[in-house]
Amino acid sequence: MLEHDILTPQEIAKILLCDEKTVEEAARKGTLPGVKFGRGWVFPKAALLEALNSQAKEEAESRKYRTTSPLAITGKQPKQSKRNPPALPELPLT
């Protein structure tokens, strides 16, 4: 039962579809909750799931208010170009 409560970087990498080094780097940065134990990392499953759920909710909230339209952000119409298109040469009629 205990073996399922603690995960290794290899197991997490397999679950998250990433490299083991990515998991260890995220643990060092504090993005993933892990404990350096000896020379390697171990991850409590409950803390990992809680952290992932929290990150997913934060990202969903940030996407909720994101817009891509400059009109929506400023309320102004985009500036129109003042340049005239280049004059094309006339082609001879055959």
DSSP file (Angstrom, degrees, kcal/mol; ACC not computed):
  #  RESIDUE AA STRUCTURE BP1 BP2  ACC     N-H-->O    O-->H-N    N-H-->O    O-->H-N    TCO  KAPPA ALPHA  PHI   PSI    X-CA   Y-CA   Z-CA
    1    1 A M    >         0   0    0      0, 0.0     3,-1.1     0, 0.0     4,-0.5   0.000 360.0 360.0 360.0 -38.9    0.0    0.0    0.0
    2    2 A L  G >>  +     0   0    0      1,-0.2     3,-1.4     2,-0.2     4,-0.9   0.835 360.0  66.6 -64.4 -34.3    2.8    2.4    0.8
    3    3 A E  G 34 S+     0   0    0      1,-0.3    -1,-0.2     2,-0.2     3,-0.1   0.757 100.2  50.8 -62.3 -23.3    4.4    2.0   -2.6
    4    4 A H  G <4 S+     0   0    0     -3,-1.1    -1,-0.3     1,-0.2    -2,-0.2   0.598 102.8  59.7 -88.6 -12.0    1.4    3.7   -4.2
    5    5 A D  T <4 S+     0   0    0     -3,-1.4    40,-3.1    -4,-0.5     2,-0.4   0.685 105.1  52.1 -87.7 -18.8    1.5    6.7   -1.8
    6    6 A I  E  < S-A   44   0A   0     -4,-0.9     2,-0.3    38,-0.2    -1,-0.1  -0.971  72.5-162.4-120.4 130.6    5.0    7.7   -2.9
    7    7 A L  E     -A   43   0A   0     36,-3.2    36,-2.4    -2,-0.4    -3,-0.1  -0.848   9.7-137.7-114.0 150.4    6.0    8.2   -6.5
    8    8 A T     >  -     0   0    0     -2,-0.3     4,-2.3    34,-0.2     5,-0.2  -0.577  31.1-107.3 -95.5 163.2    9.4    8.3   -8.2
    9    9 A P  H  > S+     0   0    0      0, 0.0     4,-2.6     0, 0.0     5,-0.2   0.861 121.2  56.3 -57.6 -34.4   10.5   10.8  -10.8
   10   10 A Q  H  > S+     0   0    0      2,-0.2     4,-1.8     1,-0.2     5,-0.1   0.915 108.0  46.7 -64.0 -42.6   10.3    8.0  -13.4
   11   11 A E  H  > S+     0   0    0      2,-0.2     4,-2.0     1,-0.2    -1,-0.2   0.907 114.0  47.4 -67.0 -41.3    6.7    7.2  -12.5
   12   12 A I  H  X S+     0   0    0     -4,-2.3     4,-3.2     2,-0.2     5,-0.2   0.910 109.5  53.6 -66.9 -41.7    5.7   10.9  -12.7
   13   13 A A  H  X>S+     0   0    0     -4,-2.6     5,-2.1     1,-0.2     4,-0.8   0.889 109.5  49.1 -59.5 -39.0    7.5   11.4  -16.0
   14   14 A K  H  <5S+     0   0    0     -4,-1.8     3,-0.2     3,-0.2    -1,-0.2   0.902 114.0  45.4 -67.0 -41.0    5.6    8.5  -17.4
   15   15 A I  H  <5S+     0   0    0     -4,-2.0    -2,-0.2     1,-0.2    -1,-0.2   0.923 119.0  40.5 -67.5 -45.5    2.3    9.9  -16.1
   16   16 A L  H  <5S-     0   0    0     -4,-3.2    -1,-0.2    -5,-0.1    -2,-0.2   0.459 106.8-125.0 -85.6  -1.3    3.0   13.4  -17.3
   17   17 A L  T  <5S+     0   0    0     -4,-0.8     2,-0.3    -3,-0.2    -3,-0.2   0.937  71.9 109.3  56.5  51.2    4.5   12.3  -20.6
   18   18 A C  S   <S-     0   0    0     -5,-2.1    -1,-0.2    -6,-0.1     2,-0.2  -0.817  74.0 -75.2-141.3-178.8    7.7   14.2  -20.0
   19   19 A D     >  -     0   0    0     -2,-0.3     4,-1.5     1,-0.1     3,-0.4  -0.512  34.2-123.0 -83.3 150.6   11.4   13.5  -19.2
   20   20 A E  H  > S+     0   0    0      1,-0.2     4,-2.2     2,-0.2     5,-0.2   0.862 113.6  57.1 -58.4 -38.0   12.6   12.5  -15.8
   21   21 A K  H  > S+     0   0    0      1,-0.2     4,-2.3     2,-0.2    -1,-0.2   0.846 102.4  55.4 -64.2 -33.8   14.9   15.5  -15.7
   22   22 A T  H  > S+     0   0    0     -3,-0.4     4,-2.2     2,-0.2    -1,-0.2   0.896 107.6  49.2 -64.7 -40.6   11.9   17.8  -16.3
   23   23 A V  H  X S+     0   0    0     -4,-1.5     4,-1.9     2,-0.2    -2,-0.2   0.929 112.1  47.4 -63.5 -46.6   10.2   16.4  -13.3
   24   24 A E  H  X S+     0   0    0     -4,-2.2     4,-2.1     1,-0.2    -2,-0.2   0.875 111.4  51.2 -65.1 -37.1   13.4   16.8  -11.1
   25   25 A E  H  X S+     0   0    0     -4,-2.3     4,-2.1     2,-0.2    -1,-0.2   0.903 108.8  50.9 -66.1 -41.0   13.8   20.4  -12.4
   26   26 A A  H  X>S+     0   0    0     -4,-2.2     5,-2.0     1,-0.2     6,-1.3   0.860 109.6  51.3 -64.3 -35.2   10.2   21.2  -11.5
   27   27 A A  H  <5S+     0   0    0     -4,-1.9     3,-0.4     4,-0.2     7,-0.3   0.909 108.6  50.8 -67.3 -41.8   10.7   19.8   -8.0
   28   28 A R  H  <5S+     0   0    0     -4,-2.1    -2,-0.2     1,-0.2    -1,-0.2   0.887 112.0  47.4 -62.1 -38.8   13.9   22.0   -7.6
   29   29 A K  H  <5S-     0   0    0     -4,-2.1    -1,-0.2    -5,-0.1    -2,-0.2   0.655 116.2-115.9 -76.6 -15.9   11.9   25.1   -8.6
   30   30 A G  T  <5S+     0   0    0     -4,-0.9    -3,-0.2    -3,-0.4    -4,-0.1   0.525  83.9 118.7  91.8   6.3    9.0   24.2   -6.3
   31   31 A T  S   <S+     0   0    0     -5,-2.0    -4,-0.2    -6,-0.2    24,-0.1   0.876  78.5  39.2 -71.7 -38.3    6.5   23.7   -9.1
   32   32 A L  S    S-     0   0    0     -6,-1.3     2,-0.9    -9,-0.2    -2,-0.3  -0.937  93.7-119.2-110.9 135.9    6.0   20.0   -8.1
   33   33 A P        +     0   0    0      0, 0.0     2,-0.3     0, 0.0    15,-0.1  -0.626  54.5 144.9 -77.9 109.2    5.9   19.1   -4.4
   34   34 A G        -     0   0    0     -2,-0.9     2,-0.4    -7,-0.3     9,-0.2  -0.910  41.4-134.4-139.4 166.7    8.8   16.7   -3.9
   35   35 A V  E     -B   42   0B   0      7,-2.8     7,-2.1    -2,-0.3     2,-0.7  -0.990  19.2-131.0-126.5 128.3   11.4   15.8   -1.2
   36   36 A K  E     -B   41   0B   0     -2,-0.4     2,-0.5     5,-0.2     5,-0.2  -0.694  32.0-179.2 -76.5 116.7   15.0   15.2   -1.9
   37   37 A F  E >   -B   40   0B   0      3,-3.1     3,-1.5    -2,-0.7     2,-0.4  -0.933  58.2 -45.3-125.6 106.5   15.8   11.9   -0.2
   38   38 A G  T 3  S-     0   0    0     -2,-0.5    -2,-0.0     1,-0.2     0, 0.0  -0.605 122.6 -23.7  70.2-126.5   19.3   10.8   -0.5
   39   39 A R  T 3  S+     0   0    0     -2,-0.4    -1,-0.2     2,-0.1     2,-0.2   0.509 130.3  53.3 -94.8  -6.3   20.4   11.3   -4.1
   40   40 A G  E <  S-B   37   0B   0     -3,-1.5    -3,-3.1    -5,-0.0     2,-0.3  -0.651  78.9-106.8-124.6 179.6   17.0   11.2   -5.6
   41   41 A W  E     -B   36   0B   0     -5,-0.2     2,-0.3    -2,-0.2    -5,-0.2  -0.800  21.8-167.8-107.0 147.7   13.6   12.7   -5.4
   42   42 A V  E     -B   35   0B   0     -7,-2.1    -7,-2.8    -2,-0.3   -34,-0.2  -0.969   8.0-154.1-130.1 150.8   10.3   11.2   -4.0
   43   43 A F  E     -A    7   0A   0    -36,-2.4   -36,-3.2    -2,-0.3     2,-0.4  -0.976  15.7-131.5-131.4 118.8    6.9   12.7   -4.4
   44   44 A P  E  >  -A    6   0A   0      0, 0.0     4,-2.4     0, 0.0   -38,-0.2  -0.551  20.4-140.9 -66.0 126.0    3.9   12.2   -2.1
   45   45 A K  H  > S+     0   0    0    -40,-3.1     4,-2.5    -2,-0.4     5,-0.2   0.895  97.7  51.1 -59.1 -44.1    1.0   11.2   -4.4
   46   46 A A  H  > S+     0   0    0    -41,-0.4     4,-2.1     1,-0.2    -1,-0.2   0.912 112.4  46.0 -62.8 -43.2   -1.6   13.3   -2.5
   47   47 A A  H  > S+     0   0    0      2,-0.2     4,-2.4     1,-0.2    -1,-0.2   0.882 112.1  52.1 -67.2 -38.1    0.5   16.4   -2.6
   48   48 A L  H  X S+     0   0    0     -4,-2.4     4,-2.5     2,-0.2    -2,-0.2   0.933 110.7  46.6 -63.6 -46.7    1.3   16.0   -6.2
   49   49 A L  H  X S+     0   0    0     -4,-2.5     4,-2.4     1,-0.2    -2,-0.2   0.893 112.7  50.5 -63.7 -39.8   -2.4   15.6   -7.2
   50   50 A E  H  X S+     0   0    0     -4,-2.1     4,-2.2    -5,-0.2    -1,-0.2   0.918 111.7  47.6 -63.3 -44.0   -3.3   18.6   -5.1
   51   51 A A  H  X S+     0   0    0     -4,-2.4     4,-2.5     2,-0.2    -2,-0.2   0.912 112.5  48.6 -64.7 -43.2   -0.6   20.7   -6.7
   52   52 A L  H  X S+     0   0    0     -4,-2.5     4,-2.4     2,-0.2    -2,-0.2   0.906 111.9  49.4 -64.8 -41.2   -1.5   19.6  -10.3
   53   53 A N  H  X S+     0   0    0     -4,-2.4     4,-2.1     2,-0.2    -1,-0.2   0.909 111.7  49.2 -62.8 -41.7   -5.2   20.4   -9.6
   54   54 A S  H  X S+     0   0    0     -4,-2.2     4,-2.3     2,-0.2    -2,-0.2   0.919 111.7  47.9 -64.1 -44.8   -4.3   23.8   -8.2
   55   55 A Q  H  X S+     0   0    0     -4,-2.5     4,-2.4     1,-0.2    -1,-0.2   0.894 110.5  52.3 -63.4 -40.0   -2.1   24.6  -11.2
   56   56 A A  H  X S+     0   0    0     -4,-2.4     4,-2.1     1,-0.2    -1,-0.2   0.903 110.1  48.2 -63.9 -41.0   -4.9   23.5  -13.6
   57   57 A K  H  X S+     0   0    0     -4,-2.1     4,-2.2     2,-0.2    -2,-0.2   0.910 111.2  50.4 -66.0 -42.2   -7.4   25.7  -11.9
   58   58 A E  H  X S+     0   0    0     -4,-2.3     4,-2.2     1,-0.2    -2,-0.2   0.915 111.9  47.3 -61.6 -43.8   -5.1   28.8  -12.0
   59   59 A E  H  X S+     0   0    0     -4,-2.4     4,-2.0     1,-0.2    -1,-0.2   0.883 110.5  52.2 -66.6 -37.8   -4.4   28.3  -15.7
   60   60 A A  H  X S+     0   0    0     -4,-2.1     4,-1.4     1,-0.2    -1,-0.2   0.904 110.1  49.1 -64.8 -40.4   -8.1   27.9  -16.5
   61   61 A E  H  X S+     0   0    0     -4,-2.2     4,-0.9     1,-0.2    -2,-0.2   0.899 110.2  50.3 -65.1 -41.1   -8.8   31.1  -14.7
   62   62 A S  H  < S+     0   0    0     -4,-2.2     3,-0.3     1,-0.2     4,-0.3   0.861 111.4  48.7 -67.9 -33.6   -6.1   33.0  -16.5
   63   63 A R  H >< S+     0   0    0     -4,-2.0     3,-0.7     1,-0.2    -1,-0.2   0.782  99.6  69.0 -72.4 -27.0   -7.4   31.7  -19.9
   64   64 A K  H 3< S+     0   0    0     -4,-1.4    -1,-0.2     1,-0.2    -2,-0.2   0.847 108.4  33.7 -61.4 -36.2  -10.9   32.8  -18.9
   65   65 A Y  T 3< S+     0   0    0     -4,-0.9     2,-0.3    -3,-0.3    -1,-0.2   0.377  92.9 112.5-103.0   2.9  -10.1   36.5  -19.1
   66   66 A R    <   -     0   0    0     -3,-0.7     2,-0.3    -4,-0.3    -3,-0.0  -0.586  42.1-177.5 -80.7 135.7   -7.5   36.4  -22.0
   67   67 A T        -     0   0    0     -2,-0.3    -2,-0.0     1,-0.1    -3,-0.0  -0.911  23.3-160.3-127.2 159.3   -8.5   38.0  -25.2
   68   68 A T        +     0   0    0     -2,-0.3    -1,-0.1     5,-0.0     3,-0.1   0.511  64.0  96.6-113.0  -9.6   -6.6   38.2  -28.5
   69   69 A S     >  -     0   0    0      1,-0.2     4,-1.3     2,-0.0     3,-0.3  -0.710  59.2-154.6 -88.6 125.6   -8.5   41.1  -30.1
   70   70 A P  H  > S+     0   0    0      0, 0.0     4,-2.7     0, 0.0     5,-0.5   0.811  97.9  60.6 -64.0 -27.3   -6.8   44.6  -29.7
   71   71 A L  H  > S+     0   0    0      1,-0.2     4,-2.0     2,-0.2    -2,-0.0   0.892 102.8  49.7 -65.0 -39.9  -10.3   46.0  -30.1
   72   72 A A  H  4 S+     0   0    0     -3,-0.3    -1,-0.2     2,-0.2    -4,-0.0   0.831 115.1  44.5 -68.4 -31.5  -11.5   44.2  -27.0
   73   73 A I  H  < S+     0   0    0     -4,-1.3    -2,-0.2     3,-0.1    -1,-0.2   0.931 129.7  20.1 -79.1 -47.5   -8.5   45.5  -25.0
   74   74 A T  H  < S-     0   0    0     -4,-2.7    -3,-0.2     2,-0.2    -2,-0.2   0.712  87.7-133.3 -98.7 -23.2   -8.4   49.1  -26.1
   75   75 A G  S  < S+     0   0    0     -4,-2.0     2,-0.3    -5,-0.5    -4,-0.2   0.536  70.8 113.5  78.6   5.7  -11.9   49.7  -27.4
   76   76 A K  S    S-     0   0    0     -6,-0.4    -1,-0.3    -5,-0.0    -2,-0.2  -0.772  72.6-109.7-110.3 153.8  -10.4   51.4  -30.4
   77   77 A Q        -     0   0    0     -2,-0.3     3,-0.1    -3,-0.1     2,-0.0  -0.550  44.0-100.3 -75.2 145.8  -10.4   50.4  -34.1
   78   78 A P        -     0   0    0      0, 0.0    -1,-0.1     0, 0.0     2,-0.1  -0.365  47.0 -95.5 -63.8 147.7   -7.0   49.3  -35.4
   79   79 A K        -     0   0    0      1,-0.1     2,-0.3    -3,-0.1     3,-0.0  -0.385  36.0-130.4 -66.2 138.7   -5.1   52.0  -37.4
   80   80 A Q        -     0   0    0     -2,-0.1     2,-0.2    -3,-0.1    -1,-0.1  -0.679  27.6-104.8 -87.8 145.1   -5.6   51.8  -41.2
   81   81 A S        -     0   0    0     -2,-0.3    -1,-0.1     1,-0.1     0, 0.0  -0.482  21.6-157.6 -68.7 135.8   -2.5   52.0  -43.3
   82   82 A K        +     0   0    0     -2,-0.2     2,-0.2     2,-0.1    -1,-0.1   0.483  60.8 105.7 -92.0  -4.8   -2.0   55.3  -45.1
   83   83 A R        -     0   0    0      1,-0.0    -2,-0.1     3,-0.0     0, 0.0  -0.500  67.4-133.1 -77.8 143.7    0.2   53.9  -47.8
   84   84 A N        -     0   0    0     -2,-0.2     3,-0.1     1,-0.1    -2,-0.1  -0.689  31.4-102.6 -88.5 148.7   -1.2   53.4  -51.3
   85   85 A P        -     0   0    0      0, 0.0    -1,-0.1     0, 0.0     3,-0.1  -0.365  49.3 -89.6 -66.7 153.3   -0.6   50.1  -52.9
   86   86 A P        -     0   0    0      0, 0.0     2,-0.4     0, 0.0    -3,-0.0  -0.307  42.7-108.3 -65.2 146.9    2.2   50.1  -55.5
   87   87 A A        -     0   0    0     -3,-0.1    -3,-0.0     1,-0.0     0, 0.0  -0.602  32.0-140.8 -76.1 131.5    1.2   50.9  -59.1
   88   88 A L        -     0   0    0     -2,-0.4     3,-0.1     1,-0.1     2,-0.0  -0.723  20.3-110.3 -93.3 142.7    1.4   47.9  -61.4
   89   89 A P        -     0   0    0      0, 0.0     2,-0.3     0, 0.0    -1,-0.1  -0.366  35.8-106.9 -68.6 150.4    2.7   48.2  -64.9
   90   90 A E        -     0   0    0     -2,-0.0     0, 0.0     1,-0.0     0, 0.0  -0.579  30.6-133.4 -77.0 139.4    0.2   47.8  -67.7
   91   91 A L        -     0   0    0     -2,-0.3     2,-0.1     1,-0.1    -1,-0.0  -0.747  23.8-109.5 -92.9 139.8    0.5   44.6  -69.6
   92   92 A P        -     0   0    0      0, 0.0     2,-0.4     0, 0.0    -1,-0.1  -0.417  30.7-122.5 -67.8 141.6    0.4   44.7  -73.4
   93   93 A L              0   0    0      1,-0.1     0, 0.0    -2,-0.1     0, 0.0  -0.682 360.0 360.0 -83.4 136.6   -2.7   43.3  -75.0
   94   94 A T              0   0    0     -2,-0.4    -1,-0.1     0, 0.0     0, 0.0   0.390 360.0 360.0-114.7 360.0   -2.1   40.5  -77.4
